Amino acid sequence: MNLHNCNRNRKAKVIVVGLLGLLLLMGTGKWKVITNKLGFGETLTHRIKLREIQLKEIKQYNKENIKNERHRLPKVIGIGIKKCGTHGIISFLNQHPLVRIPEAFEGWFFTRGELPNLDIYRNMMPLTNDRQVTMEKTPVYFAFPPLNTPQLIKSSIPDVKLILIVCDPTTRAFSDFIHERIRHDLYDDPMIKKYKTFEEYVDEYLPKLQHNIEEWQKISSKHSDWREKIVDLVRTDQASTLLSNGIYSAHIKEWQRLFNPSSLKVVDGNRFIDNPGSIIEDLQDFIGIPKVLLREDFVRHPDTGFFCYRQMTAQHKYTKSVGDVKQLKCLGGGKGRTRNGKQKANAETMEKLRTFYRPFNQQFFQDVKEVFNWD
């Protein structure tokens, strides 16, 4: 046998042994992310083959355990931030056969300031078997009242995993303003009724927030000591949230105190926009479910330029043909309003906000031990 054939046979043995090992692990009832250990992951063909095996086993298990389905408390909760991609992440994760989300997506359950009736919360969730993951997202949890939201979640579901999606607070504020203006036009929402432009809003609210921060700094220079002040500000003046929500460094320490890195995942929403497949792969590892949503499954829509989901197969790769485009699963038309180029803010106003947020971003990066490219 020549060297070429020997290497080829050795590689074949690795793959076969890998497949057998995967099936044995599945037979034990454990879900394992073991792609690289099995000799897969180096090529798209191997990744797709592994995915096919996993999907077949998951489908079979789900079918055999329909009678065991019941309402369960969430194993994963998205806690924010509003306008940073919370809807996109939960929508894409919902393509996974082991992830189930409530019809309304958002629970809004830990917003009352007292321990809730968990039976009510449980019954809000979809039916799942013991291997499926119930997930909901409520973007106000991270920085809105009540002050004790982290404690309420921890005491109610001690083992829950949290996903925090943050993004450039300057563009987030502009996106939030456009969102609230549309809400006003549709529902006569009074929150920012008096402001016709983002510039008008910033000109009034940024000096107010700067003054408040100057007063808080006289008491403490630690951003985490301002959490209660900011939450109180939100209670008395909800319009202030368009800017105050971007001071992530005031809130993150309290969440980190209760949830360690294995149960609190911080995601860069700007990176999610540019590379959602990579983020979704990371989140499957974090949640602890097989990686059946692959980065290659996420492709740009030829008209909007935004990423959509379509399961890649070994036989058929995505093209821009009409047939392929119809199979794309994309986010709703209300998403990405400020990223399609049709809505633009004044450059001077945006630079003013970037300067304001910069020290808070730097502190946040230190707290999460990661730097995001927001400038």
C-alpha positions in Angstrom: 0.0 0.0 0.0 1.5 3.4 -1.0 1.6 6.4 1.3 -1.2 8.2 -0.4 -3.6 5.3 0.1 -2.4 4.8 3.7 -3.2 8.5 4.5 -6.6 8.2 2.8 -7.5 5.1 4.7 -6.4 6.7 8.0 -8.6 9.7 7.4 -11.5 7.4 6.5 -11.0 5.6 9.8 -11.0 8.8 11.7 -14.3 9.9 10.2 -15.9 6.5 10.8 -14.7 6.3 14.4 -15.9 9.9 14.8 -19.4 9.0 13.5 -19.6 5.9 15.8 -18.4 8.0 18.8 -21.1 10.6 18.0 -23.8 8.0 17.8 -22.7 6.4 21.0 -22.8 9.8 22.8 -26.2 10.5 21.4 -27.4 7.1 22.6 -26.5 8.1 26.1 -28.9 11.0 25.9 -26.2 13.6 25.9 -25.9 16.5 23.5 -22.3 17.2 22.7 -20.5 19.8 20.6 -17.6 17.6 19.6 -17.1 18.5 15.9 -13.4 19.1 16.0 -12.6 16.1 18.2 -14.3 13.8 15.7 -12.3 15.0 12.8 -15.1 17.2 11.4 -15.1 20.9 11.0 -12.3 21.3 8.5 -14.5 21.4 5.5 -18.1 22.5 4.8 -18.9 18.9 3.6 -17.9 17.5 7.0 -19.8 20.2 8.9 -23.0 19.5 6.9 -22.6 15.7 7.3 -22.3 16.1 11.1 -25.4 18.4 11.1 -27.4 15.8 9.1 -26.7 13.1 11.7 -27.5 15.4 14.6 -30.8 16.7 13.0 -31.9 13.1 12.3 -31.4 12.1 15.9 -33.0 15.3 17.3 -36.0 14.9 15.0 -36.5 11.3 16.1 -36.2 12.2 19.8 -38.7 15.0 19.5 -41.1 12.7 17.7 -40.8 10.0 20.4 -41.3 12.4 23.3 -44.3 14.4 22.2 -46.3 12.9 25.1 -43.6 14.2 27.6 -44.0 17.8 26.5 -45.0 20.3 29.1 -44.7 24.0 29.9 -41.3 24.8 31.4 -39.5 27.8 32.8 -37.0 29.4 30.4 -33.5 28.0 30.3 -32.3 31.0 28.4 -33.4 34.7 28.7 -32.3 37.6 26.5 -32.1 40.6 28.8 -31.3 43.4 26.4 -30.4 45.8 25.0 -33.3 47.3 23.1 -32.4 48.1 19.4 -29.2 46.0 19.5 -30.5 42.8 17.8 -32.4 40.9 20.5 -35.2 40.1 18.0 -32.8 39.0 15.3 -30.9 36.6 17.6 -33.9 34.9 19.1 -35.5 34.6 15.7 -32.5 32.9 14.2 -32.0 30.6 17.2 -35.7 29.7 16.8 -34.7 27.8 13.6 -33.0 25.2 15.9 -35.2 22.2 16.6 -34.2 22.2 20.2 -35.1 25.9 20.8 -38.7 27.0 21.6 -39.9 30.5 22.2 -43.3 31.9 23.2 -45.5 33.3 20.5 -45.0 36.9 21.8 -41.2 36.4 22.0 -41.1 38.7 25.1 -42.2 37.8 28.6 -42.0 41.1 30.5 -42.4 39.0 33.7 -39.7 40.3 36.0 -40.8 43.9 35.7 -43.1 44.1 38.8 -40.5 44.4 41.5 -41.6 41.4 43.5 -41.3 37.6 43.2 -43.8 36.6 40.5 -46.1 33.6 40.4 -43.8 31.2 38.5 -46.8 29.0 37.5 -48.2 31.9 35.4 -44.8 32.5 33.9 -44.3 28.8 33.1 -47.7 28.6 31.4 -46.7 31.5 29.1 -44.0 29.3 27.7 -44.4 26.8 24.8 -44.6 23.1 25.3 -41.2 21.4 25.3 -39.7 18.0 26.0 -36.8 17.5 28.5 -34.1 18.2 25.9 -35.5 21.3 24.3 -34.6 24.8 25.5 -37.3 27.3 26.3 -36.1 30.8 25.5 -37.7 34.3 25.8 -36.3 37.8 25.6 -37.3 41.0 27.3 -34.9 43.8 26.3 -35.9 46.1 29.3 -34.5 43.7 31.9 -31.0 44.9 31.8 -31.3 48.7 32.4 -35.0 49.4 33.2 -36.9 49.4 36.5 -37.3 47.6 38.8 -33.9 47.8 40.4 -34.0 44.3 41.7 -34.6 42.6 38.3 -31.3 40.6 38.4 -32.2 39.3 41.9 -35.7 38.3 40.9 -34.4 36.3 37.9 -31.7 34.6 39.9 -33.9 33.6 42.8 -36.7 32.4 40.4 -34.5 30.4 37.9 -31.1 29.9 39.5 -29.6 28.0 36.6 -30.9 30.2 33.8 -28.5 31.4 31.2 -28.7 35.0 30.1 -27.8 36.6 26.7 -27.0 40.3 26.7 -26.7 41.9 23.3 -25.0 45.3 23.4 -24.1 47.6 20.5 -22.6 51.0 19.7 -24.7 53.2 22.1 -24.5 56.2 19.6 -26.2 54.3 16.7 -28.4 52.5 19.2 -29.8 55.9 20.5 -30.6 57.0 17.0 -32.3 53.7 16.1 -34.3 53.9 19.4 -35.4 57.5 18.5 -36.6 56.4 15.0 -38.4 53.4 16.6 -40.2 55.7 19.1 -41.1 58.2 16.4 -42.8 55.4 14.4 -44.6 54.3 17.6 -45.9 57.8 18.1 -47.1 58.0 14.5 -48.9 54.7 14.7 -50.2 54.7 18.3 -50.0 58.4 19.3 -47.3 57.4 21.8 -46.5 60.6 23.8 -42.9 59.7 24.9 -41.1 61.8 22.3 -44.0 63.6 20.8 -42.4 67.1 21.0 -39.2 66.2 19.1 -39.4 66.2 15.3 -35.8 65.3 14.8 -33.1 63.3 16.6 -31.0 66.5 16.8 -33.8 68.3 18.8 -34.0 65.4 21.2 -30.2 65.2 21.8 -29.9 69.0 22.2 -32.3 68.9 25.1 -31.6 65.6 26.7 -27.8 65.3 26.5 -27.1 68.4 28.7 -29.6 67.0 31.2 -27.9 63.7 31.4 -24.5 65.3 31.6 -25.6 67.4 34.5 -27.0 64.4 36.3 -23.7 62.5 35.8 -21.7 65.4 37.2 -23.8 65.3 40.3 -23.5 61.5 40.7 -19.7 61.8 40.3 -19.6 64.0 43.4 -20.8 61.0 45.4 -18.9 58.2 43.6 -16.7 57.9 40.5 -17.7 54.2 40.1 -20.2 53.8 37.2 -21.8 50.8 39.0 -22.8 53.1 41.8 -25.0 55.1 39.4 -27.3 52.1 38.6 -29.9 53.1 41.1 -29.8 56.8 40.0 -30.3 55.8 36.3 -33.2 53.5 37.1 -34.8 56.2 39.2 -34.3 58.6 36.2 -36.1 56.1 33.9 -39.0 56.0 36.3 -39.5 59.8 36.3 -38.6 60.5 32.7 -38.9 57.6 30.3 -37.8 59.6 27.4 -34.3 59.8 29.0 -33.9 56.1 28.2 -32.9 56.8 24.6 -29.6 58.0 26.0 -29.3 56.5 29.5 -29.8 52.9 28.1 -26.4 53.3 26.4 -24.5 53.6 29.7 -23.9 49.9 30.0 -21.1 50.2 32.6 -23.6 51.4 35.2 -25.5 48.1 35.1 -23.1 45.2 34.1 -21.5 44.8 37.5 -24.7 43.9 39.2 -25.5 41.3 36.6 -22.0 39.9 36.8 -22.2 39.7 40.6 -25.1 37.2 40.3 -24.3 35.5 37.1 -20.9 34.1 36.2 -19.4 33.9 32.7 -20.8 30.4 32.1 -24.4 31.8 32.6 -24.0 35.3 31.2 -23.0 35.7 27.6 -22.3 39.2 26.3 -22.7 39.6 22.5 -21.6 42.5 20.3 -24.6 43.5 18.3 -22.6 45.3 15.7 -20.7 42.0 15.0 -24.0 40.2 14.8 -25.2 42.5 12.0 -22.0 41.9 10.0 -21.6 38.1 10.8 -24.7 36.6 12.4 -23.7 33.0 11.6 -20.6 33.2 13.7 -22.6 34.7 16.6 -25.3 32.0 16.3 -22.6 29.2 16.3 -21.1 30.7 19.5 -24.5 30.9 21.2 -25.3 27.3 20.5 -22.1 26.4 22.3 -23.1 28.7 25.2 -26.6 27.3 25.5 -25.3 23.7 25.3 -27.1 22.4 22.2 -25.7 20.7 19.0 -24.4 23.2 16.5 -26.9 22.6 13.7 -27.2 26.3 12.7 -24.0 26.8 10.7 -22.4 30.1 9.7 -22.8 29.1 6.1 -26.6 29.0 6.5 -26.7 32.8 6.8 -26.7 34.7 3.5 -27.4 38.3 2.4 -30.7 39.0 0.8 -30.0 40.3 -2.7 -32.4 43.3 -2.4 -32.0 44.4 1.2 -28.5 43.4 1.9 -29.5 42.1 5.3 -28.6 38.5 6.4 -31.3 35.8 6.3 -31.3 32.2 7.2 -31.5 29.2 4.8 -30.2 25.8 5.6 -27.2 24.9 3.5 -27.1 21.4 2.0 -24.3 19.5 0.4 -26.3 19.2 -2.8 -27.4 22.8 -3.1 -25.6 26.0 -2.2 -27.3 29.3 -2.1 -27.6 31.4 -5.2 -29.5 34.6 -5.9 -32.1 32.8 -8.0 -35.8 33.5 -7.5 -36.3 30.0 -6.1 -33.5 30.3 -3.5 -34.5 33.8 -2.4 -38.1 32.6 -1.7 -36.6 30.1 0.7 -34.8 32.7 2.8 -36.1 33.3 6.3 -35.6 37.0 7.0 -36.4 39.4 9.8 -39.5 41.6 9.6 -39.5 44.7 7.5 -39.4 46.9 10.6 -35.9 45.8 11.3 -32.8 47.7 10.2 -34.6 51.0 9.6 -31.5 53.0 10.4 -29.0 50.7 8.6 -30.5 50.8 5.1 -29.2 54.3 4.5 -32.7 55.9 4.3 -32.5 57.4 7.8 -29.5 59.5 8.7 -28.6 61.6 11.7 -26.6 64.8 11.7 -22.9 63.9 11.7 -22.1 66.5 14.4 -24.8 65.2 16.7 -23.5 61.6 16.3 -19.9 62.7 17.0 -21.1 64.6 20.1 -22.7 61.4 21.4 -19.6 59.3 20.6 -17.5 61.6 22.7 -20.1 61.4 25.5 -20.2 57.6 25.5 -16.5 56.9 25.0 -15.5 56.7 28.7 -18.5 54.5 29.6 -17.7 52.2 26.7 -14.1 51.9 27.9 -15.2 51.0 31.4 -17.7 48.5 30.0 -15.0 46.8 28.0 -12.9 46.5 31.1 -15.8 44.9 33.0 -16.5 42.3 30.3 -12.8 41.8 29.4 -13.5 42.4 25.7 -13.2 45.3 23.4 -15.8 46.0 20.7 -15.0 48.1 17.6 -17.6 50.8 18.1 -15.5 53.9 17.2 
